[in-house]
Amino acid sequence: MSDSPIIIKKIKKHEGHHGGAWKVAYADFVTAMMALFIVLWVLGQDQSTKEAVAHYFKDPLGISDKGKGLMPGNTQTPDKPMANNPQVFQELEIEKLKSMGDKIIAELASDSSFGFMIDKIKVEITKEGLRIEMVEGAGEVFFQVGTAVLNNKAKDVIIKIGDQLAKLPNNIVLEGHTDSRPFNNGRAGYTNFELSSDRANAARSALTQSRLKESQIVEIRGYADRRLRTPDDPFSLVNRRISIIVKYLEQK
């Protein structure tokens, strides 16, 4: 029996074309581009839309507050509180009121007829809400001396502010402040307390001529000289001012 060589035949399997890798790479590239475009779109949106997008990724099923609308016109408006967390609610209110304060200043600055008032308007966020103060100065007073009669310029400014505040559902409080000069015009019992209250009420009357709902004005305060803006100079004109306070909404 002769030894015969053992022949092993290898069957060559045809490997697929080397084209699968580039498809995966291309898919990754397209996904990355889509993500980039989404980020750029979000950056170009207003604050409420950004908050709605952020909320969607935190709660995509809308379990916590029954969903949020992302696009303008959606009945589920993105400016509603997005959570029951009091801190989140407060932060949203602060952001909203800051935005309103900036818009009021911008509106006044864009109108040349109100240019003289820009440095007389002080806007700040306080524990109570947005405070808008009209502060008198040497070059501009709002009331006739010793009276609660608003001049026309000041009245027009208050109406302009009221038209902006009408876009919010928040309640409004009005305050009147005087300097420390004793009030004496011969009217017995009429002091700086009465004068400051009457001036706050005059501002209320001007606001009612704007688009603001009268029912939003919930309180009138007269502080006389008890809350001076410059305590070191109690006779300074800057202590004579009207404050419009936009109160924070209460969480329901």
C-alpha positions as CSV (number, residue, x, y, z in Angstrom):
1,M,0.0,0.0,0.0
2,S,1.6,3.1,-1.2
3,D,1.6,6.3,0.7
4,S,-0.3,8.8,-1.3
5,P,-0.2,12.5,-0.6
6,I,-3.1,14.0,1.3
7,I,-4.4,17.0,-0.6
8,I,-6.4,19.5,1.4
9,K,-8.5,21.8,-0.6
10,K,-9.2,25.2,0.9
11,I,-12.5,26.7,-0.1
12,K,-12.2,30.4,-0.6
13,K,-15.1,32.3,0.8
14,H,-15.7,35.6,-0.9
15,E,-15.5,38.4,1.6
16,G,-18.0,41.1,1.3
17,H,-16.9,44.4,-0.3
18,H,-15.1,46.6,2.2
19,G,-17.9,49.2,2.2
20,G,-19.7,48.7,5.5
21,A,-17.4,50.9,7.6
22,W,-17.9,54.1,5.7
23,K,-21.7,53.7,6.0
24,V,-21.4,53.6,9.8
25,A,-19.0,56.6,9.7
26,Y,-21.4,58.5,7.5
27,A,-24.4,57.8,9.7
28,D,-22.4,59.0,12.7
29,F,-21.5,62.2,10.8
30,V,-25.2,62.8,9.8
31,T,-26.3,62.3,13.4
32,A,-23.6,64.7,14.7
33,M,-24.7,67.4,12.1
34,M,-28.4,67.0,13.2
35,A,-27.4,67.4,16.8
36,L,-25.4,70.6,15.8
37,F,-28.3,72.0,13.9
38,I,-30.7,71.3,16.9
39,V,-28.3,73.1,19.3
40,L,-28.0,76.1,16.9
41,W,-31.8,76.2,16.6
42,V,-32.2,76.1,20.4
43,L,-29.7,78.9,20.9
44,G,-31.6,81.1,18.5
45,Q,-34.9,80.7,20.4
46,D,-36.3,82.8,23.3
47,Q,-35.9,81.9,26.9
48,S,-39.2,80.2,27.3
49,T,-38.6,77.9,24.3
50,K,-35.2,76.9,25.7
51,E,-36.8,76.1,29.0
52,A,-39.4,74.0,27.3
53,V,-36.7,72.0,25.3
54,A,-34.8,71.4,28.5
55,H,-37.9,70.3,30.3
56,Y,-38.7,67.9,27.4
57,F,-35.4,66.1,27.8
58,K,-36.0,65.8,31.6
59,D,-39.5,64.6,31.2
60,P,-40.2,63.5,27.6
61,L,-43.4,61.8,28.4
62,G,-44.8,64.8,30.1
63,I,-45.6,62.9,33.3
64,S,-44.8,65.7,35.7
65,D,-46.9,68.4,34.2
66,K,-48.7,66.8,31.3
67,G,-46.2,67.9,28.7
68,K,-44.9,71.2,27.4
69,G,-45.4,72.7,24.0
70,L,-42.2,73.6,22.2
71,M,-43.4,75.7,19.3
72,P,-45.1,79.1,19.3
73,G,-48.9,78.8,19.1
74,N,-49.0,75.5,20.9
75,T,-51.9,75.4,23.4
76,Q,-49.5,74.0,26.0
77,T,-47.5,77.2,26.4
78,P,-43.9,76.9,27.4
79,D,-44.1,79.9,29.8
80,K,-46.2,78.1,32.3
81,P,-44.4,76.8,35.4
82,M,-42.6,73.6,34.4
83,A,-42.5,71.9,37.8
84,N,-44.1,72.0,41.2
85,N,-40.7,72.8,42.7
86,P,-41.1,76.2,44.4
87,Q,-37.5,77.2,43.7
88,V,-37.9,76.5,39.9
89,F,-41.1,78.5,39.9
90,Q,-39.5,81.4,41.6
91,E,-36.5,81.3,39.2
92,L,-38.9,81.4,36.3
93,E,-40.7,84.4,37.8
94,I,-37.5,86.3,38.4
95,E,-36.4,85.6,34.8
96,K,-39.7,86.8,33.4
97,L,-39.8,90.0,35.4
98,K,-36.1,90.8,34.6
99,S,-37.0,90.4,30.9
100,M,-40.0,92.8,31.4
101,G,-37.8,95.4,33.1
102,D,-35.3,95.3,30.3
103,K,-38.1,95.6,27.7
104,I,-39.5,98.6,29.4
105,I,-36.2,100.4,29.4
106,A,-35.6,99.5,25.8
107,E,-39.1,100.7,24.8
108,L,-38.5,104.1,26.5
109,A,-35.1,104.4,25.0
110,S,-36.3,103.7,21.5
111,D,-38.8,106.6,21.7
112,S,-37.1,110.0,21.5
113,S,-39.9,111.7,23.4
114,F,-39.0,109.7,26.5
115,G,-35.2,110.1,26.2
116,F,-35.2,112.7,29.0
117,M,-36.6,110.0,31.4
118,I,-34.1,107.1,30.9
119,D,-31.8,108.1,33.7
120,K,-34.8,108.7,36.0
121,I,-36.1,105.2,35.7
122,K,-34.6,102.7,38.1
123,V,-35.4,99.0,37.6
124,E,-34.5,96.3,40.1
125,I,-35.6,92.8,41.3
126,T,-36.5,92.7,45.0
127,K,-38.0,90.2,47.3
128,E,-41.4,91.4,46.4
129,G,-41.0,91.5,42.7
130,L,-39.9,93.9,39.9
131,R,-39.6,97.4,41.2
132,I,-39.8,100.3,38.7
133,E,-39.0,103.6,40.2
134,M,-39.5,107.1,38.7
135,V,-37.0,109.2,40.6
136,E,-37.2,113.0,40.5
137,G,-34.1,115.1,39.9
138,A,-32.9,118.7,39.6
139,G,-33.8,118.7,36.0
140,E,-37.1,116.9,36.1
141,V,-39.9,116.8,38.6
142,F,-43.1,114.8,38.2
143,F,-45.6,116.7,40.3
144,Q,-46.5,120.3,40.8
145,V,-44.8,121.6,43.9
146,G,-46.8,120.6,47.0
147,T,-49.5,118.7,45.1
148,A,-50.3,115.3,43.8
149,V,-50.9,116.6,40.2
150,L,-48.8,114.7,37.7
151,N,-47.3,116.7,34.8
152,N,-48.1,115.4,31.3
153,K,-44.6,114.1,30.6
154,A,-44.7,111.9,33.7
155,K,-48.2,110.7,32.9
156,D,-47.2,109.7,29.4
157,V,-44.3,107.6,30.8
158,I,-46.5,105.8,33.3
159,I,-49.0,105.0,30.5
160,K,-46.1,103.7,28.4
161,I,-45.0,101.5,31.3
162,G,-48.6,100.3,31.9
163,D,-48.9,99.2,28.3
164,Q,-46.0,96.9,28.7
165,L,-47.1,95.6,32.1
166,A,-50.5,94.8,30.6
167,K,-48.8,91.8,28.9
168,L,-48.3,90.2,32.4
169,P,-51.0,88.7,34.7
170,N,-49.1,89.9,37.8
171,N,-50.6,92.2,40.4
172,I,-49.3,95.7,40.8
173,V,-48.6,97.8,43.9
174,L,-48.0,101.6,43.8
175,E,-45.9,103.5,46.3
176,G,-45.4,107.2,46.9
177,H,-42.2,108.5,48.6
178,T,-41.2,112.0,49.6
179,D,-38.0,113.6,51.0
180,S,-37.8,114.7,54.6
181,R,-38.8,118.4,54.1
182,P,-41.8,119.0,56.3
183,F,-45.0,119.5,54.3
184,N,-46.7,122.8,55.0
185,N,-49.2,124.4,52.7
186,G,-51.6,125.5,55.3
187,R,-53.7,122.3,55.3
188,A,-54.1,121.1,58.8
189,G,-53.4,117.4,59.3
190,Y,-52.0,117.0,55.8
191,T,-48.5,115.6,56.0
192,N,-46.0,113.9,53.8
193,F,-47.9,110.7,54.5
194,E,-51.0,112.0,52.8
195,L,-49.0,113.6,50.1
196,S,-47.1,110.4,49.2
197,S,-50.3,108.4,49.3
198,D,-52.1,110.9,47.0
199,R,-49.1,110.8,44.6
200,A,-49.2,107.0,44.4
201,N,-52.9,107.2,43.7
202,A,-52.3,109.8,40.9
203,A,-49.9,107.2,39.4
204,R,-52.6,104.6,39.7
205,S,-55.0,106.9,37.8
206,A,-52.5,107.3,35.0
207,L,-51.9,103.5,34.8
208,T,-55.7,103.0,34.4
209,Q,-55.4,105.0,31.1
210,S,-53.0,102.3,29.8
211,R,-53.9,98.8,28.6
212,L,-53.3,97.5,32.1
213,K,-56.4,96.0,33.8
214,E,-57.5,98.1,36.7
215,S,-58.1,94.9,38.7
216,Q,-54.4,94.2,38.6
217,I,-53.7,97.2,40.8
218,V,-54.2,95.7,44.3
219,E,-52.6,98.2,46.7
220,I,-51.6,101.9,47.2
221,R,-48.9,102.8,49.7
222,G,-47.7,106.1,51.0
223,Y,-44.4,106.0,52.9
224,A,-43.6,109.7,53.3
225,D,-39.9,109.8,54.1
226,R,-39.7,106.5,55.9
227,R,-38.0,104.7,53.1
228,L,-35.4,107.2,51.7
229,R,-33.5,106.2,48.6
230,T,-30.5,108.2,50.0
231,P,-30.7,108.1,53.8
232,D,-27.5,110.1,54.1
233,D,-29.1,113.0,52.3
234,P,-32.8,113.0,53.4
235,F,-33.5,116.3,51.6
236,S,-32.3,115.0,48.2
237,L,-34.8,115.1,45.3
238,V,-34.0,111.5,44.5
239,N,-36.0,110.5,47.6
240,R,-39.1,111.9,45.9
241,R,-40.3,109.1,43.7
242,I,-43.1,106.8,42.6
243,S,-42.6,103.1,42.7
244,I,-44.4,100.6,40.6
245,I,-44.0,97.1,41.9
246,V,-44.9,94.0,39.8
247,K,-45.5,91.3,42.4
248,Y,-44.4,87.7,41.8
249,L,-47.2,85.3,40.9
250,E,-48.1,82.9,43.6
251,Q,-47.6,79.2,42.8
252,K,-50.9,77.3,42.6
